[in-house]
Amino acid sequence: MNYIARLQGEADAAHAKIAAKDQAIQAFRVHLHGEKFRGFEPDGSRKDWIAVADVLAWLTIIKDAEPGQADDAVEPA
């Protein structure tokens, strides 16, 4: 029974990590749908461009997401 309990604990921890990463992915989606990327600039240029550095920062946040992180920790500096 000890083996099964240990496996259940490992599965619970893995599910919690997946949930934390899902939360970080959802925060990235909200960011992408934000005002920053809507419409056009006053000069007529598109506002839907995103910097590679921003995407890399978000990918790092998603990779490093852990259960119990505060919501404000899911945003690049």
Secondary structure, 3 states (H helix, E strand, C coil): CHHHHHHHHHHHHHHHHHHHHHHHHHHHHHHHCCHHHCCECCCCCECCCCCHHHHHHHHHHHHHCCCCCCHHHCCCC
